Amino acid sequence: MNVRHDARSGTLGFSLVETLVTLALTGALLAAVLVGVQRLDALDLAIQRLAADIAAAKPITAKGTFAPPLFFGNPDAIVFVRQAIGPGAGEKLEWVRVAEQNDVFVRAHGPFAPIADEPVQPTFVEPVEIARGPYRFRFSYAGPDHVWATDWIGRSTLPVAVRIDVFDADAAGPLPLSTTVALRVDAPASCAGQASVETCIGRASAGQ
């Protein structure tokens, strides 16, 4: 009787330990999933804010009637001018730059002033982290022909759309969070108020 009692006690004790271990593992897995969901939610919010930034880009030129707009884009960074946001911003313009720095994507901005000559060297302040590894952004750009390009520098107009691809180091391709942003304005600032914006853009493209 004593032997069977000890055996039963041992079995019951093992079952209790096993249950506690299972609960601990389940809790750890749920915590990991929760952290992952929170990170993806934060990344999704950052992408939405970045998309709103890019959509607000303005076709401001540095000099000359038909100079290219101040928009510089490559796969790793994008720089443009938009209307300033924040208390007391009014009608002011500001530079915005989103670029990868030491495995971290950072958004920074700076005041815009009329520029008479190039090269353009704006001052950027107040960097804010958008995303960090293992997540990475890649930008691509499309014009009126809807053909995607890896860079957009020195073009006569703003791109019609900017593609933001989001990658995870552990994933084979872009994440579902990737998105395409349609810019609100794609004509040079000098075309504003012209009788034919299309003709103005054509003249700008021809360098006239």
C-alpha positions as CSV (number, residue, x, y, z in Angstrom):
1,M,0.0,0.0,0.0
2,N,2.8,2.4,0.9
3,V,4.6,1.7,-2.4
4,R,1.5,2.4,-4.5
5,H,0.8,5.6,-2.5
6,D,4.4,6.8,-3.2
7,A,4.0,6.0,-6.8
8,R,0.7,7.9,-7.1
9,S,2.2,10.8,-5.2
10,G,5.1,10.9,-7.6
11,T,2.8,10.8,-10.6
12,L,0.6,13.5,-9.3
13,G,3.6,15.7,-8.5
14,F,5.0,15.3,-12.0
15,S,1.7,16.2,-13.5
16,L,1.5,19.4,-11.5
17,V,5.1,20.4,-12.5
18,E,4.3,19.6,-16.1
19,T,1.2,21.8,-15.9
20,L,3.1,24.7,-14.4
21,V,5.8,24.4,-17.1
22,T,3.2,24.3,-19.8
23,L,1.5,27.4,-18.4
24,A,4.8,29.2,-18.2
25,L,5.7,28.4,-21.8
26,T,2.2,29.4,-23.0
27,G,2.6,32.7,-21.2
28,A,6.0,33.3,-22.7
29,L,4.6,32.6,-26.2
30,L,1.7,34.9,-25.7
31,A,3.9,37.6,-24.5
32,A,6.2,37.2,-27.5
33,V,3.2,37.3,-29.9
34,L,1.9,40.4,-28.1
35,V,5.2,42.2,-28.4
36,G,5.3,41.3,-32.1
37,V,1.8,42.6,-32.7
38,Q,2.7,45.8,-30.9
39,R,5.8,46.3,-33.0
40,L,3.8,45.7,-36.2
41,D,1.1,48.2,-35.0
42,A,3.8,50.8,-34.3
43,L,5.4,50.1,-37.7
44,D,2.1,50.4,-39.5
45,L,1.4,53.8,-37.7
46,A,4.9,55.0,-38.7
47,I,4.2,54.0,-42.4
48,Q,0.9,55.9,-42.3
49,R,2.6,59.0,-41.0
50,L,5.4,58.7,-43.6
51,A,2.8,58.2,-46.4
52,A,1.0,61.4,-45.3
53,D,4.3,63.3,-45.3
54,I,5.2,62.2,-48.8
55,A,1.7,62.8,-50.2
56,A,2.1,66.5,-49.0
57,A,5.3,67.1,-51.0
58,K,5.2,70.4,-52.9
59,P,6.8,71.2,-56.3
60,I,9.0,73.9,-54.9
61,T,11.9,74.9,-57.2
62,A,15.4,76.2,-56.3
63,K,15.8,78.6,-59.2
64,G,14.6,79.4,-62.6
65,T,11.1,79.2,-64.1
66,F,11.4,75.5,-65.1
67,A,14.0,74.3,-62.7
68,P,13.4,70.8,-61.3
69,P,11.4,70.6,-58.1
70,L,13.3,70.1,-54.8
71,F,12.7,66.4,-54.5
72,F,15.5,63.8,-54.1
73,G,14.8,60.1,-53.9
74,N,16.7,56.9,-54.0
75,P,16.1,53.4,-52.6
76,D,17.4,54.3,-49.1
77,A,16.4,57.9,-48.6
78,I,13.9,60.6,-49.7
79,V,14.1,64.4,-49.3
80,F,11.4,66.9,-50.2
81,V,9.7,70.1,-49.2
82,R,6.2,70.2,-47.7
83,Q,4.1,72.7,-45.7
84,A,5.3,72.9,-42.2
85,I,3.2,71.3,-39.5
86,G,2.8,72.0,-35.8
87,P,1.7,75.0,-33.7
88,G,2.3,78.3,-35.3
89,A,3.5,76.8,-38.6
90,G,1.1,78.8,-40.7
91,E,2.1,78.9,-44.4
92,K,5.7,78.1,-43.8
93,L,7.5,75.4,-45.7
94,E,9.9,72.8,-44.3
95,W,12.4,70.2,-45.5
96,V,11.7,66.6,-44.7
97,R,14.3,63.8,-44.9
98,V,13.7,60.1,-44.3
99,A,16.9,58.1,-44.4
100,E,18.6,55.0,-43.0
101,Q,21.3,55.7,-40.4
102,N,23.1,52.9,-38.7
103,D,20.3,50.4,-39.3
104,V,17.6,52.9,-38.2
105,F,15.3,54.8,-40.4
106,V,15.0,58.4,-39.1
107,R,12.7,61.3,-40.1
108,A,14.2,64.8,-39.6
109,H,13.0,68.2,-40.7
110,G,14.3,71.7,-41.1
111,P,13.2,75.2,-42.1
112,F,13.0,76.0,-45.7
113,A,14.1,79.3,-47.2
114,P,14.1,80.4,-50.9
115,I,17.2,79.1,-52.6
116,A,18.9,81.1,-55.3
117,D,21.6,78.7,-56.3
118,E,22.4,75.0,-56.0
119,P,23.7,72.8,-54.4
120,V,21.0,72.6,-51.9
121,Q,22.2,71.9,-48.4
122,P,19.3,72.1,-45.9
123,T,19.8,71.8,-42.2
124,F,17.9,69.0,-40.5
125,V,17.0,68.8,-36.9
126,E,14.9,66.8,-34.4
127,P,15.4,63.3,-35.8
128,V,12.7,60.9,-34.9
129,E,13.1,57.1,-35.2
130,I,10.6,55.5,-37.6
131,A,11.8,52.0,-37.7
132,R,14.8,49.9,-36.9
133,G,16.2,46.4,-37.8
134,P,15.0,43.9,-38.6
135,Y,12.6,46.1,-40.5
136,R,13.9,48.1,-43.5
137,F,12.3,50.5,-46.0
138,R,13.0,50.7,-49.7
139,F,11.6,53.5,-51.9
140,S,10.7,53.5,-55.6
141,Y,9.2,56.2,-57.8
142,A,6.7,56.4,-60.7
143,G,6.0,59.2,-63.1
144,P,3.0,59.8,-65.3
145,D,4.0,56.8,-67.4
146,H,3.5,54.6,-64.3
147,V,6.9,53.0,-64.8
148,W,8.7,52.5,-61.5
149,A,12.3,53.8,-61.1
150,T,14.8,53.3,-58.3
151,D,15.6,57.0,-58.0
152,W,14.0,60.4,-58.7
153,I,16.5,63.2,-58.9
154,G,16.6,66.2,-61.2
155,R,13.2,65.3,-62.8
156,S,11.0,68.1,-64.2
157,T,8.1,67.1,-62.0
158,L,7.4,65.4,-58.7
159,P,6.7,61.6,-59.0
160,V,3.1,60.7,-59.4
161,A,3.5,58.0,-56.8
162,V,6.1,56.7,-54.3
163,R,6.2,53.0,-53.3
164,I,7.3,52.2,-49.7
165,D,8.3,48.6,-49.4
166,V,8.9,47.2,-45.9
167,F,11.2,44.3,-45.5
168,D,11.9,42.0,-42.5
169,A,15.3,40.4,-42.4
170,D,13.7,37.0,-41.8
171,A,11.1,37.3,-44.7
172,A,11.7,36.5,-48.3
173,G,9.8,39.5,-49.7
174,P,8.1,42.7,-48.8
175,L,5.7,42.7,-45.9
176,P,2.0,43.3,-46.4
177,L,2.5,46.6,-44.7
178,S,4.1,47.9,-47.9
179,T,2.1,50.7,-49.6
180,T,2.0,53.1,-52.5
181,V,1.5,56.8,-51.9
182,A,-0.1,59.0,-54.5
183,L,1.3,62.6,-54.4
184,R,-1.3,65.3,-54.4
185,V,0.7,67.6,-56.8
186,D,2.9,66.4,-59.6
187,A,3.4,69.6,-61.7
188,P,6.1,72.2,-61.2
189,A,5.2,75.2,-59.0
190,S,5.8,77.4,-62.0
191,C,2.9,75.8,-63.8
192,A,0.4,76.9,-61.2
193,G,-2.2,79.2,-62.7
194,Q,-1.1,78.4,-66.3
195,A,-3.9,78.0,-68.9
196,S,-2.7,74.5,-69.7
197,V,-0.8,72.6,-67.0
198,E,-0.1,69.8,-69.4
199,T,1.6,72.1,-71.9
200,C,3.6,73.7,-69.0
201,I,4.8,70.3,-67.9
202,G,5.8,69.4,-71.5
203,R,7.8,72.6,-71.8
204,A,9.4,71.9,-68.5
205,S,10.4,68.4,-69.6
206,A,11.9,69.8,-72.8
207,G,13.8,72.4,-70.8
208,Q,12.1,75.3,-72.4
